[in-house]
Amino acid sequence: MEIIKCDKESGIVIKSYNELDSTQMEIKRLINSNMYSEFECIITKCQTNGYGRKGNGWVHLKGNLALSIGYKGKVLENMVCGLLMRLSIVLTKFGVNTLIKWPNDLYISESKICGVLVEQVKEYIVIGIGMNILGDHPSYKSIKDLTGISIDQIELVYEIFKEIKLFSRLEKVNIDISYFQPKYTYLNGLEYKIVDLQNDCLILKSKDSRLVKISPLYFFYDYKNNELIKRTSF
């Protein structure tokens, strides 16, 4: 492990590892052994067992970002999508435009380029971010592939750190639905407009003004067909 950035004025500390099973697991270990300092950024060049929401694996390729950061507090309602909004804002600083795919991804066009995980670990909120920046893989597109833009990883981590510091001061997360992709979706063959997010659940409005609440525990979004599908396992 090496400390590759330490700035007292901003408070940022970036610790880089050559290899980890998971940046998220590393912060958990540090917290459980009382060795973690608030807002320390953990990144790795090689992540062998990264995971996302519901324990799904995250493929980490060389040149991509695997980052975890923690701070004291309680997980807030709509926190994941709130963080995705912040990450989308960060990426615009590098000339990259993205949209949120519910419940926890950023997309460019039809390709996923970022996923976010939020976990409560003792008194800490631990945020995990996986982002495809430069990775070269036939099945996984990167920001470089899709836009031609090369992003310096450490500069990106610094910008993410600043946004998360600001985010950590919030007592309530407000969601701007304009960041969502798409604006309309289908459920059981009927078209609905996405109008709000409550406790990480989509609030849909039908053509006859009926409201429907969709939980990520029971539904997933099929991007290809723009349809909400009921999960067969939970």
Summary of the structure (lengths in Angstrom):
residues: 234
radius of gyration: 17.8
end to end distance: 37.3
largest distance: 58.3
contacts: 720
relative contact order: 0.15
helix: 21%
strand: 38%
